[in-house]
Amino acid sequence: MFVKYLVLLGDGMADFPLEECGGLTPLAKADTPAMDSMAREGLSGLFCPIPDKYPAGSDIGNLSLFGYDPDECFTGRAPLEASNQGIALGPDQLAFRCNLVTLEDGAMKDFTSGHISNEDSHALIATLNDALGGPRTHFHPGVSYRHLITVTADAPVFERLAGLKCTPPHDITGQQIQAYLPKGEGREFALDLMERSKTILKQHPVNLARIARGELPATSIWLWGQGKAPAMKTYAERFGLSGAVISAVDLVNGIGRNAGFEVIRVPGATGWIDTDYEAKVAAALDALDRVDFVYLHIEAPDETSHQGRTDLKLQAIADFDRRVVAPCLAEARRRGACRVLVAPDHITSIRSKTHAGGPVPFALWGEGIEPNGLTAYSEAEAAKAGVLYPDGHRLVPDMIQAKTLPRRDN
């Protein structure tokens, strides 16, 4: 019988035990009856989405959860986002991620500029492109605070820029930025753009209006995640499957586009706790009627973790369970011949407000999946299972290709 596949990704759900959660992780503390039922009825265990050699991030984590080996295809985060925006990078072009951030007293006050709206951010990016862009440098508007810069360079400069050590701004919330500015040969290019952006943004009418409304202004750009165009085989080539991806994040949509997936835009999808969960679920279930594999990504647990808000992370996880997992699982039960996977792409620590490596829990439910006796979905419960995928990118290919998945060590 033909099987449909559905991946439900709670970005950054995994965490460490917290005192305010009674020594539990937020995932163990939150109300998650749907994910708990998947753990009881399916196969649960741990997998490692971030190989030790890579920094923990959603780029590597989502590549692994799409079933791609980062060693074979990862060139940087920004090129994946460029793919989603339809930006075709030539052999002499690099893409940089360009955040609009709020700096205050030399510190990273907010890497989202107060979750700036598309309307406001696009006006700022247009002005920055007029002032700082040129024939070899171009600013591309994205979603909220997430934007791109493409750079055309000859071979020596290309290699220097590609080799810059750049820090994701969400890794340094509340910290002084000086130690985290771009490092390496060619850093002057990035530092110059970042510094010149401050003067342009300071008196921009959009920022003045934001301040008047009591909102955070975007005070600077922040460059990171650079790389060249990736080379990836599609799901049709690898598995003979069609697919669709639903996310408010260009990175995830860009991976999906490289996988040959339909990218479904959902009005009201924000990447925050106010996202329209119901619209995203409706789009995912509708897509299952016409494609084989659907990847539904929810960003809210990760964003709340970067804010250091335990209360909001608990809400985001509970909302994910009730408003995403529960209706998707109910539809999978109705359809039959489905496999559903729930997982995070990495740990996002409330305590440090940033990502961390290490194993994270998964729950795989559906046809041919042999239960392994767990009672709930959490980090601690999954560790009891004796199931570990040290190469996390092998989990989804097993979900697709294995006729049965009994309890076993990997």
Secondary structure, 3 states (H helix, E strand, C coil): CCCEEEEEEECCEECCCEHHHCCECHHHHCCCHHHHHHHHHCEEEEECCCCCCCCCCHHHHHHHHCCCCHHHHCCCHHHHHHHHCCCCCCCCEEEEEEEEEEEECCEEEECCCCCCCHHHHHHHHHHHHHHHCCCCEEEEEEECCEEEEEEECCHHHHHHHHCCECCCHHHCECCECHHHCCECCCHHHHHHHHHHHHHHHHCCHHHHHHHHCCCCCCCEEEEEEEECCCCCCCHHHHHCCCEEEECCCHHHHHHHHHCCCEECCCCCCCCCCCCCHHHHHHHHHHHCCCCCEEEEEECHHHHHHHCCCHHHHHHHHHHHHHHHHHHHHHHHHHHCCEEEEEECCCEEECCCCEEECCCEEEEEEECCECCCCCCCCCHHHHHCCCCEECCHHHHHHHHHHCCCECCCCC
